[in-house]
C-alpha cells in the first residue's frame, strides 16, 4: 500500500487562526516533511469556498499551489483530488499541468472529476449544469488533455468543447502525459470514463461500497476492452490519530473548538461526525491499521490521508508514519 498526504490549504477550515502570511510557510514546511519521509505523494483540493459552509476564511487555489509545490519539493508526486473539469478549459488545463510537470521534474498527477460544489460553481459564474452535462464535459476534457500531452497539439470537435490545433508545448516530461486519477463513484458514467482512460481511480473508503465500485469498474473494463488489473484503486481517509481513544477524543475537541469560531456549529458537528466514522482513519494506530488493512485486502492499493490537525500539530502524522505506514507498506 502506498500513501499520500493532503496539505492544509484552508478549504476545510484547516488554517483558521493562522495569519495569512504564515499560510504558505505552513503548507510548504509540511510538504517538505513529506518529501523527506515515507509519503509517496502530497495533495491539494480544487475548491474556492470553504466547507462545511462557505465562509470568508482562506481557500488557496489548487494549481497555484501545485506550481509552488513543484518548485519546492524534489521527490514526492504532486496531485489534486480532484480538479473540477469545468473550472478551466481543458486545453488550457493541459497547458498548465504540462508546465507544472516540467517544473516538478515529471512528478505531477492529474486528479480529475466532474465537480459537485454548487455554491462555488454559481458564485464564480459557471452556472451549475446537470450531472449529465458535467460528466459529458469530463469525458471530452480527458480526451483533449490525453491527446494534447501525447502529441503536443490537439484538435477536438465535441458536444461541449471545441479545440482547433491547440499547441501544448512543452509537453509533460512523463512519457504519454500525466497519470490520470479519475475520481468519483458514479456507477453508470464516472466509472465507465475511468475504465476508458484512468491509470488510477478514487472512490469510497467504505469497504462494502469500495468492493461494489471495484466490481462495477471491472465490468466496465470488460465492456470497453481495457485492463482492469492495470488501474490502481485508491481512497481518501479523514484522519485524527492518537495514542489512546481519550487522546483522539481530546484532539477532536480541539479541532471542533477551533472550527466553530469560523463556521456554523451544527455544520461543523456534522462534518466531524463523518471524520469519526468507521470508514475513517481516525483512532489509535491499531484501529487504523485494522481498517486500512481491510480495504487493502479488497484491492485498495493507495490511501490518501487528510489530517485535520496538520497545520497546528504534526504529532498525529508522525504517529502514522511510525506505526501505520510500516505495518501496511
N, C-alpha and C positions, 0 to 999 in steps of 0.2 A: 504494500500500500504506500502511495506517495501522498505528500501533504502540502497544501497551500495555505497561506495566511492572508486574511484580509487586513488592509491598512486602514485605520480610522480616518475618515475624511469629512465627518460631520453629518452625513446623511441619517444615521441612526442616533442622533443626539450624542455622538461619542467624542465631541470636542467641547462640550458645554463647560463654560468657566475658564477655558484656556484662552489667553489673549490671542487675537488674530495673528500677531507677528510670531507667535510660537507654534502655529499650526503646522507649517512646513517642517520646521525642525523636529517636531514630534513625529510626523509621518516619516521623514527621511531617516531619523535615528532608528525607528522600528524596522524599516526596510533594510537598513544596514545590518541590524541584528539578525534578521532572517537570512540575509545574503551570506553572513559569516557562519551560519549554523546548519541545521538539518533540513530546512524547508526547501522544497523543490520550486516553489513559486510564491509570488505575492500578488494580491488582487485589490482592485477598487470596484466600486459600484458606479453605474452610469445613471445618475439621478441628479435632479436640480433642486428639489424641495425635500425637506426632512420627512421622516416617518417617526412615530405613528400618525402624526398630523403635520401639515405644513406649518412651519414657524419661521421666524426671521434668523434662526441660527444658521451658521455657515454650512453649505454643502459644496465642496470643491469639485470642479469639473473633471471628469474621468480622463479624457485624452490629454489634457494639460498635465495631469499627474503622471500619466503613462510616459510622456516625454521626459519629465523631470526624473522619474524613477529609472528610466533607461540610461540617463546620463550619470546617475549617482550610485548605481549598483553594478556588479560585474559578473554575477553567476546565476542568480535566480531568474526563472522565467517570469514574465510580466503579463497579467491578464486583467480583464474586466468581466464581471459576472452580473449582468451582461450588457453590452452595448445595445441600445434600442435602435433597430434598423431605421425607423422613420425619423429619428432625430437629426440625421445627416444624410445627404445624398450619397448613395453607395459608391459612386466613382470617387467622390471627394474623400469618403471614409477610407477607401482602398489606398488613396494617396497618403493620407495622414498615417495610417497604420504602417505602410511601407517605410515612411520616413522614420517612425519610431523604431521599427525593426532594424534599420541601419544604425541608428543611434545606439541601440542596445547590443549591437553585435550579433543579431539573429536570435533574440530571446523572447520576442513578442508573440503572444497568443491572441486569437480573436474570439472572444466570447460574444455571441450574438443571439438576439431574441426579438420577438415581435413588439415588446413593450406593453406595459399594463397600467401605469400610474396616471389615471385620468386627470387628476388635478394639475399635474405639471404639464401634461400634453396641452390642455386648454390654456393654461396660464402663458405658455410660450408660443401660442398661436398655431399649434399643429392640429387643432380640432381634436376629435377622438373617433377615428374611423372604426367601423365594425371589426370584430375579431377576424372575420374572413379577409377583409382588406389588409389588415395589419400582417396577417400571415402570408398573404399574397406578396406583399412588399418584401417580407423576409425571404421568401423563396427566390424572387427575382434578384434581390440585393446580393444574396450569397453567390448567385451565379455570376453577377457582374464583378464582384471582388475576386472570386476564384480566377476568372478569365484575365482580369487586369493584372493580377500578380504573376500568373503563368506567362503571359505574352507581352506585358508592358504596354499594351494597347487594348482597348475594348470597345466594341460596338454592340448595342443591345436594343432591341425594339420590343418592349413588353407592354403589358397592360398598365403597369404602374410606373415604370421607369424607361426612359429612352436615353441612350448614350451613343454619341456619334464619334467614333475614333478618338476616345479619350486616352491621352497618353499618361501612363503611370510609371514615371521614371524618376528616381531609381526604383527598380523592382526590389521586393524584400530580399534580404540575404539568404533566407531559408529557401532551399530549392522547392519550387512549386507553390510557394507562398506561405502565409501564416497558417498554423494549425487552427481548424475551425471547431470551436466549442459551441454547439447549438443547444441552447438552454430552453427548458420548459418540458412539460409532460403531456401536452395535448395529444391525445391518442390517435386521432384521425389525421391530423395535418402536421403538427410540430414534429412528432416522432418520425413521420414519413420524410419530412425535409431532412431530419438528422440522418435517417437511413441513406438518403441520396448523397449527402455532402459532408457529413461530420467525421472528424477524427476523434472527437470527444463529445459526450453528451453530459447533461447536468440536470437531474430531476430529483424527486422526493427522497428524503432521508428516512422516511417511514418504511420499515422493512417490507410490509405487505405491498405498499404502493411501489416500492423500488422493484420488487420481484415482478409485479404486474407490468410495469412500464418496460422492463427488460424483455419480457415475453413479447410484448407488442412491437417493440423495436426489432426484435429478431424476425417477427412475421413480416414487417415492412421491408427488412433487408432481403428476405427471400423473394418478395414481390418485385422489388426494383433491381435485384441482382447484384447486391453489394455484400461484402464480407462482414457479418455481424461481429465475428471474433476480433476484427481489426479496430473496432470502435471502443475506446476506453470509456467506461461509465463512471461518472463522478456524482458526488452530492455535497451540499453545503451543510454546515453544522454550526449552530449557535453554541458558544462555549463560555461557561464560568466554572473554572476548575479550582478546587480547594483541597487541603489536606484531609478534611473531615466534612461531614454533612453540615455541621454547625458553621464551619468556615465558609462553605458555599452559601449558606443562608445569610451570613453576615455580608458577604460580597454582594449578593443580590440586593440586600437592603441599602447598601451604599450606592449602588447603581440607581435604584429607584429614587432615593433622596435627591440625587443629582439631576435626574431627568424630569421629575415632577416640578422642578423650578422653571422648566422651559416649555413644558407641554401639558396637555390635559391629563389629569391624574388617572382617569378611567382608561384612557388610551394607552398610557404607559403601563398600567397594570395588565392590560390585555396582551401587550407585546411581551412583557416579562413572563407571563404565563406560558407563552409559546417557547420562550428561551429555556424554561424549566421542564419542557415536555419530555416524555420518554424517548423521543426521537432525536433529542439534542445531545450535545457533548458537554452538558452541564452535570457536575457531580464530582465525586472523588476519582482519582486515576483508575482505580479498579472498576468502578461503574462505567466509566467512559470507554475503557478498553473492551469491556464486555459488549457494549452497544456497537462500537465500531467493528469489532471482530464479527459480529453477526451480519453486519452489512457487507463486510469484506467477503464473507462466505457466500453471499448472494451475488457476488461479482462486482462489487464496488471497488475499483482499483485506485480511486483518487478521492481524498477528503479535503475540502477547503473549509478552514476554521475561521469563524468570526468571534473574537474575544471582546466582550463588551467593555472590559476594563482596560483595553490595550493602551490607550492614551494616558492613563493615570497610574497603572500598576501592572508591571510586566511579570509579576511573580506567577500568575496562573499560566502564562505562556511558557515560562521556564520550567514549571512543573510538568507541563505537557511534553516539553522537549526531553526532560529527564526520564519520564516514566512511560508515557504513552507511545511516542514515536518508536522507540527501540522495541517495544513489545509487538508492534504491528508492521514494521518495515520489512 
